[in-house]
Amino acid sequence: MKLNDLLKFIQEKKRVRSQDVVKKFRVSRQYAAGLLRQLVKTHQLLKVGSTRAAFYVHPDHINIIAHRSIVEKLKNKNLKEH
């Protein structure tokens, strides 16, 4: 599998999880995670979330994560009444 094939797949789907890469390209989970990590490091992909809930998007599709990021930042945590 070439990284270009993986990037094309992600652009078409707009959002993928590592298990999508495993199924599509028939590679191990560790190999898929390594490729995705490499693409994130080189800023060719964005990772949203962590562990099992994580997914990856191409920077061209940033609008997919915009709403989620805003909602997470607006959650009221550890607020106290005066």
N, CA, C and O atoms as a GROMACS GRO file, in nm:
protein
  328
    1MET      N    1   0.083  -0.118   0.000
    1MET     CA    2   0.000   0.000   0.000
    1MET      C    3   0.088   0.124   0.000
    1MET      O    4   0.187   0.132   0.072
    2LYS      N    5   0.050   0.220  -0.082
    2LYS     CA    6   0.123   0.346  -0.088
    2LYS      C    7   0.050   0.451  -0.005
    2LYS      O    8  -0.072   0.445   0.011
    3LEU      N    9   0.126   0.546   0.048
    3LEU     CA   10   0.064   0.653   0.125
    3LEU      C   11  -0.032   0.735   0.040
    3LEU      O   12  -0.134   0.784   0.091
    4ASN      N   13  -0.002   0.750  -0.088
    4ASN     CA   14  -0.092   0.823  -0.177
    4ASN      C   15  -0.228   0.754  -0.188
    4ASN      O   16  -0.332   0.820  -0.194
    5ASP      N   17  -0.227   0.621  -0.191
    5ASP     CA   18  -0.353   0.545  -0.195
    5ASP      C   19  -0.433   0.568  -0.067
    5ASP      O   20  -0.555   0.585  -0.070
    6LEU      N   21  -0.363   0.570   0.044
    6LEU     CA   22  -0.428   0.593   0.172
    6LEU      C   23  -0.487   0.734   0.179
    6LEU      O   24  -0.601   0.751   0.222
    7LEU      N   25  -0.411   0.833   0.136
    7LEU     CA   26  -0.461   0.971   0.136
    7LEU      C   27  -0.582   0.987   0.045
    7LEU      O   28  -0.677   1.057   0.079
    8LYS      N   29  -0.578   0.922  -0.070
    8LYS     CA   30  -0.691   0.929  -0.163
    8LYS      C   31  -0.816   0.867  -0.099
    8LYS      O   32  -0.926   0.921  -0.111
    9PHE      N   33  -0.798   0.754  -0.033
    9PHE     CA   34  -0.908   0.686   0.037
    9PHE      C   35  -0.968   0.778   0.144
    9PHE      O   36  -1.090   0.787   0.157
   10ILE      N   37  -0.882   0.845   0.219
   10ILE     CA   38  -0.929   0.932   0.326
   10ILE      C   39  -1.001   1.055   0.268
   10ILE      O   40  -1.102   1.098   0.323
   11GLN      N   41  -0.950   1.109   0.160
   11GLN     CA   42  -1.016   1.223   0.096
   11GLN      C   43  -1.155   1.185   0.045
   11GLN      O   44  -1.248   1.265   0.053
   12GLU      N   45  -1.167   1.065  -0.008
   12GLU     CA   46  -1.296   1.020  -0.060
   12GLU      C   47  -1.398   0.998   0.053
   12GLU      O   48  -1.514   1.035   0.041
   13LYS      N   49  -1.350   0.937   0.161
   13LYS     CA   50  -1.442   0.908   0.273
   13LYS      C   51  -1.461   1.029   0.364
   13LYS      O   52  -1.560   1.035   0.438
   14LYS      N   53  -1.370   1.122   0.359
   14LYS     CA   54  -1.369   1.244   0.439
   14LYS      C   55  -1.330   1.221   0.584
   14LYS      O   56  -1.267   1.308   0.645
   15ARG      N   57  -1.363   1.109   0.640
   15ARG     CA   58  -1.332   1.079   0.780
   15ARG      C   59  -1.313   0.928   0.794
   15ARG      O   60  -1.398   0.851   0.750
   16VAL      N   61  -1.203   0.885   0.853
   16VAL     CA   62  -1.179   0.742   0.870
   16VAL      C   63  -1.127   0.711   1.010
   16VAL      O   64  -1.072   0.798   1.078
   17ARG      N   65  -1.145   0.589   1.048
   17ARG     CA   66  -1.085   0.536   1.170
   17ARG      C   67  -0.977   0.437   1.128
   17ARG      O   68  -0.974   0.393   1.013
   18SER      N   69  -0.891   0.403   1.219
   18SER     CA   70  -0.784   0.310   1.183
   18SER      C   71  -0.841   0.176   1.137
   18SER      O   72  -0.783   0.112   1.050
   19GLN      N   73  -0.953   0.134   1.194
   19GLN     CA   74  -1.011   0.006   1.154
   19GLN      C   75  -1.063   0.011   1.009
   19GLN      O   76  -1.068  -0.093   0.943
   20ASP      N   77  -1.100   0.129   0.960
   20ASP     CA   78  -1.139   0.142   0.818
   20ASP      C   79  -1.020   0.114   0.728
   20ASP      O   80  -1.034   0.049   0.624
   21VAL      N   81  -0.903   0.162   0.768
   21VAL     CA   82  -0.780   0.140   0.691
   21VAL      C   83  -0.744  -0.008   0.693
   21VAL      O   84  -0.704  -0.065   0.591
   22VAL      N   85  -0.759  -0.071   0.809
   22VAL     CA   86  -0.730  -0.215   0.823
   22VAL      C   87  -0.817  -0.296   0.727
   22VAL      O   88  -0.767  -0.384   0.658
   23LYS      N   89  -0.946  -0.266   0.724
   23LYS     CA   90  -1.038  -0.341   0.639
   23LYS      C   91  -1.015  -0.316   0.491
   23LYS      O   92  -1.014  -0.409   0.411
   24LYS      N   93  -0.996  -0.190   0.455
   24LYS     CA   94  -0.981  -0.154   0.313
   24LYS      C   95  -0.852  -0.209   0.253
   24LYS      O   96  -0.853  -0.264   0.143
   25PHE      N   97  -0.742  -0.195   0.325
   25PHE     CA   98  -0.612  -0.232   0.269
   25PHE      C   99  -0.558  -0.366   0.320
   25PHE      O  100  -0.450  -0.410   0.281
   26ARG      N  101  -0.636  -0.430   0.407
   26ARG     CA  102  -0.598  -0.562   0.460
   26ARG      C  103  -0.457  -0.562   0.519
   26ARG      O  104  -0.371  -0.640   0.481
   27VAL      N  105  -0.438  -0.469   0.613
   27VAL     CA  106  -0.311  -0.458   0.684
   27VAL      C  107  -0.340  -0.475   0.833
   27VAL      O  108  -0.455  -0.472   0.875
   28SER      N  109  -0.235  -0.493   0.912
   28SER     CA  110  -0.253  -0.509   1.055
   28SER      C  111  -0.292  -0.375   1.119
   28SER      O  112  -0.268  -0.269   1.062
   29ARG      N  113  -0.352  -0.383   1.235
   29ARG     CA  114  -0.392  -0.264   1.309
   29ARG      C  115  -0.270  -0.178   1.342
   29ARG      O  116  -0.276  -0.055   1.334
   30GLN      N  117  -0.161  -0.243   1.380
   30GLN     CA  118  -0.039  -0.170   1.414
   30GLN      C  119   0.018  -0.097   1.293
   30GLN      O  120   0.064   0.017   1.304
   31TYR      N  121   0.016  -0.163   1.177
   31TYR     CA  122   0.069  -0.101   1.055
   31TYR      C  123  -0.017   0.019   1.015
   31TYR      O  124   0.035   0.125   0.979
   32ALA      N  125  -0.149   0.002   1.022
   32ALA     CA  126  -0.240   0.112   0.989
   32ALA      C  127  -0.219   0.230   1.084
   32ALA      O  128  -0.215   0.345   1.040
   33ALA      N  129  -0.206   0.202   1.212
   33ALA     CA  130  -0.185   0.308   1.311
   33ALA      C  131  -0.053   0.380   1.285
   33ALA      O  132  -0.045   0.502   1.300
   34GLY      N  133   0.050   0.306   1.247
   34GLY     CA  134   0.179   0.367   1.215
   34GLY      C  135   0.172   0.459   1.095
   34GLY      O  136   0.230   0.568   1.097
   35LEU      N  137   0.101   0.417   0.992
   35LEU     CA  138   0.086   0.501   0.873
   35LEU      C  139   0.007   0.628   0.905
   35LEU      O  140   0.044   0.737   0.862
   36LEU      N  141  -0.099   0.613   0.979
   36LEU     CA  142  -0.180   0.729   1.015
   36LEU      C  143  -0.101   0.825   1.103
   36LEU      O  144  -0.110   0.947   1.086
   37ARG      N  145  -0.025   0.771   1.196
   37ARG     CA  146   0.060   0.853   1.283
   37ARG      C  147   0.162   0.932   1.201
   37ARG      O  148   0.187   1.050   1.227
   38GLN      N  149   0.220   0.865   1.102
   38GLN     CA  150   0.318   0.930   1.014
   38GLN      C  151   0.254   1.045   0.937
   38GLN      O  152   0.315   1.151   0.923
   39LEU      N  153   0.133   1.026   0.887
   39LEU     CA  154   0.064   1.130   0.812
   39LEU      C  155   0.024   1.247   0.903
   39LEU      O  156   0.022   1.362   0.858
   40VAL      N  157  -0.008   1.219   1.027
   40VAL     CA  158  -0.041   1.325   1.122
   40VAL      C  159   0.085   1.406   1.153
   40VAL      O  160   0.082   1.529   1.159
   41LYS      N  161   0.197   1.335   1.172
   41LYS     CA  162   0.324   1.403   1.202
   41LYS      C  163   0.366   1.497   1.091
   41LYS      O  164   0.424   1.603   1.118
   42THR      N  165   0.339   1.460   0.968
   42THR     CA  166   0.379   1.542   0.853
   42THR      C  167   0.268   1.640   0.812
   42THR      O  168   0.275   1.702   0.705
   43HIS      N  169   0.166   1.653   0.897
   43HIS     CA  170   0.056   1.748   0.877
   43HIS      C  171  -0.026   1.722   0.750
   43HIS      O  172  -0.084   1.814   0.692
   44GLN      N  173  -0.029   1.596   0.707
   44GLN     CA  174  -0.112   1.561   0.592
   44GLN      C  175  -0.250   1.514   0.636
   44GLN      O  176  -0.343   1.506   0.555
   45LEU      N  177  -0.263   1.485   0.766
   45LEU     CA  178  -0.390   1.444   0.825
   45LEU      C  179  -0.406   1.511   0.960
   45LEU      O  180  -0.310   1.554   1.022
   46LEU      N  181  -0.530   1.518   1.004
   46LEU     CA  182  -0.559   1.566   1.139
   46LEU      C  183  -0.623   1.453   1.217
   46LEU      O  184  -0.708   1.381   1.165
   47LYS      N  185  -0.581   1.437   1.341
   47LYS     CA  186  -0.639   1.334   1.428
   47LYS      C  187  -0.733   1.403   1.525
   47LYS      O  188  -0.699   1.504   1.586
   48VAL      N  189  -0.852   1.346   1.538
   48VAL     CA  190  -0.952   1.400   1.629
   48VAL      C  191  -0.985   1.292   1.730
   48VAL      O  192  -1.021   1.181   1.693
   49GLY      N  193  -0.973   1.324   1.857
   49GLY     CA  194  -1.004   1.229   1.961
   49GLY      C  195  -0.884   1.142   1.996
   49GLY      O  196  -0.772   1.165   1.949
   50SER      N  197  -0.911   1.043   2.078
   50SER     CA  198  -0.805   0.952   2.118
   50SER      C  199  -0.863   0.812   2.137
   50SER      O  200  -0.985   0.794   2.144
   51THR      N  201  -0.776   0.718   2.146
   51THR     CA  202  -0.809   0.576   2.163
   51THR      C  203  -0.912   0.529   2.061
   51THR      O  204  -0.901   0.561   1.942
   52ARG      N  205  -1.013   0.455   2.106
   52ARG     CA  206  -1.107   0.394   2.011
   52ARG      C  207  -1.196   0.496   1.940
   52ARG      O  208  -1.246   0.469   1.831
   53ALA      N  209  -1.214   0.611   2.000
   53ALA     CA  210  -1.302   0.712   1.941
   53ALA      C  211  -1.230   0.799   1.838
   53ALA      O  212  -1.293   0.883   1.774
   54ALA      N  213  -1.101   0.780   1.822
   54ALA     CA  214  -1.022   0.865   1.732
   54ALA      C  215  -1.062   0.843   1.586
   54ALA      O  216  -1.093   0.732   1.544
   55PHE      N  217  -1.059   0.953   1.511
   55PHE     CA  218  -1.075   0.942   1.367
   55PHE      C  219  -0.983   1.043   1.302
   55PHE      O  220  -0.931   1.134   1.368
   56TYR      N  221  -0.962   1.028   1.174
   56TYR     CA  222  -0.868   1.109   1.099
   56TYR      C  223  -0.940   1.176   0.983
   56TYR      O  224  -1.026   1.117   0.918
   57VAL      N  225  -0.901   1.301   0.959
   57VAL     CA  226  -0.958   1.375   0.846
   57VAL      C  227  -0.846   1.444   0.771
   57VAL      O  228  -0.741   1.477   0.827
   58HIS      N  229  -0.870   1.466   0.643
   58HIS     CA  230  -0.776   1.542   0.561
   58HIS      C  231  -0.797   1.690   0.595
   58HIS      O  232  -0.911   1.731   0.617
   59PRO      N  233  -0.692   1.770   0.599
   59PRO     CA  234  -0.707   1.912   0.631
   59PRO      C  235  -0.809   1.986   0.543
   59PRO      O  236  -0.866   2.086   0.586
   60ASP      N  237  -0.831   1.939   0.422
   60ASP     CA  238  -0.930   2.001   0.334
   60ASP      C  239  -1.073   1.986   0.388
   60ASP      O  240  -1.163   2.061   0.350
   61HIS      N  241  -1.093   1.889   0.476
   61HIS     CA  242  -1.225   1.861   0.531
   61HIS      C  243  -1.234   1.901   0.678
   61HIS      O  244  -1.299   1.834   0.757
   62ILE      N  245  -1.171   2.009   0.712
   62ILE     CA  246  -1.168   2.057   0.850
   62ILE      C  247  -1.308   2.087   0.903
   62ILE      O  248  -1.332   2.078   1.023
   63ASN      N  249  -1.401   2.122   0.814
   63ASN     CA  250  -1.537   2.155   0.857
   63ASN      C  251  -1.605   2.038   0.927
   63ASN      O  252  -1.700   2.060   1.003
   64ILE      N  253  -1.561   1.915   0.904
   64ILE     CA  254  -1.620   1.798   0.969
   64ILE      C  255  -1.596   1.804   1.120
   64ILE      O  256  -1.682   1.762   1.198
   65ILE      N  257  -1.480   1.855   1.160
   65ILE     CA  258  -1.448   1.855   1.302
   65ILE      C  259  -1.475   1.988   1.370
   65ILE      O  260  -1.469   1.997   1.492
   66ALA      N  261  -1.504   2.091   1.294
   66ALA     CA  262  -1.520   2.224   1.353
   66ALA      C  263  -1.629   2.226   1.460
   66ALA      O  264  -1.606   2.277   1.570
   67HIS      N  265  -1.744   2.172   1.430
   67HIS     CA  266  -1.855   2.173   1.526
   67HIS      C  267  -1.819   2.096   1.652
   67HIS      O  268  -1.845   2.142   1.763
   68ARG      N  269  -1.760   1.981   1.636
   68ARG     CA  270  -1.724   1.897   1.751
   68ARG      C  271  -1.625   1.969   1.841
   68ARG      O  272  -1.639   1.965   1.964
   69SER      N  273  -1.526   2.034   1.783
   69SER     CA  274  -1.425   2.104   1.862
   69SER      C  275  -1.487   2.219   1.941
   69SER      O  276  -1.452   2.241   2.057
   70ILE      N  277  -1.576   2.290   1.879
   70ILE     CA  278  -1.640   2.402   1.946
   70ILE      C  279  -1.725   2.353   2.063
   70ILE      O  280  -1.721   2.410   2.171
   71VAL      N  281  -1.800   2.248   2.041
   71VAL     CA  282  -1.883   2.194   2.148
   71VAL      C  283  -1.798   2.147   2.264
   71VAL      O  284  -1.832   2.172   2.379
   72GLU      N  285  -1.686   2.079   2.236
   72GLU     CA  286  -1.601   2.032   2.343
   72GLU      C  287  -1.541   2.148   2.422
   72GLU      O  288  -1.527   2.138   2.544
   73LYS      N  289  -1.507   2.255   2.356
   73LYS     CA  290  -1.448   2.369   2.425
   73LYS      C  291  -1.550   2.443   2.510
   73LYS      O  292  -1.513   2.511   2.606
   74LEU      N  293  -1.677   2.432   2.478
   74LEU     CA  294  -1.780   2.504   2.550
   74LEU      C  295  -1.842   2.426   2.665
   74LEU      O  296  -1.930   2.478   2.734
   75LYS      N  297  -1.799   2.304   2.687
   75LYS     CA  298  -1.855   2.226   2.798
   75LYS      C  299  -1.819   2.294   2.931
   75LYS      O  300  -1.707   2.339   2.950
   76ASN      N  301  -1.915   2.299   3.019
   76ASN     CA  302  -1.893   2.358   3.150
   76ASN      C  303  -1.834   2.253   3.245
   76ASN      O  304  -1.902   2.158   3.284
   77LYS      N  305  -1.709   2.272   3.280
   77LYS     CA  306  -1.643   2.178   3.369
   77LYS      C  307  -1.594   2.251   3.493
   77LYS      O  308  -1.539   2.361   3.483
   78ASN      N  309  -1.614   2.191   3.605
   78ASN     CA  310  -1.562   2.242   3.732
   78ASN      C  311  -1.603   2.386   3.759
   78ASN      O  312  -1.523   2.465   3.811
   79LEU      N  313  -1.724   2.422   3.724
   79LEU     CA  314  -1.772   2.556   3.753
   79LEU      C  315  -1.829   2.562   3.893
   79LEU      O  316  -1.889   2.465   3.940
   80LYS      N  317  -1.810   2.674   3.960
   80LYS     CA  318  -1.862   2.692   4.095
   80LYS      C  319  -1.953   2.815   4.097
   80LYS      O  320  -1.929   2.912   4.024
   81GLU      N  321  -2.056   2.810   4.179
   81GLU     CA  322  -2.145   2.923   4.198
   81GLU      C  323  -2.078   3.022   4.290
   81GLU      O  324  -2.002   2.983   4.379
   82HIS      N  325  -2.106   3.149   4.270
   82HIS     CA  326  -2.052   3.252   4.358
   82HIS      C  327  -2.137   3.269   4.480
   82HIS      O  328  -2.106   3.352   4.566
   0.00000   0.00000   0.00000
